Amino acid sequence: MSPSPPSPSPQVVWLHPEAPPKPAQGAPCNGCGLCCLAEPCPLGVLVSRRRTGACAALRWSDGEGRYLCGMVADPGGVTGFTHPWMVRAMAAWARRSIAAGVGCDAQLHAEAPPR
């Protein structure tokens, strides 16, 4: 019998106080930001140039009261490219890359900090 793999240690991420709670798996994304704060997706790895920690492209929207993928909402601000056709192409590519509109696929458990 082989030893079982070690269980992952808890990770602490700090959410915006007004962030919505994490939706159930498969439910529409509500912009809670938990997945992107825990680790970047493959697209986030490219733009963040890191494989661990929060995605550098994640943006908080005061107006919407939720987190947004900067590569979808403001790819020019994330990458520095400002040509309109390039910005539109990057946003379309980002929506496809992160499966926007498909549903939450984050297998994460969120807990409120102890008081």
Disulfide bonds with the S-S distance in Angstrom:
none
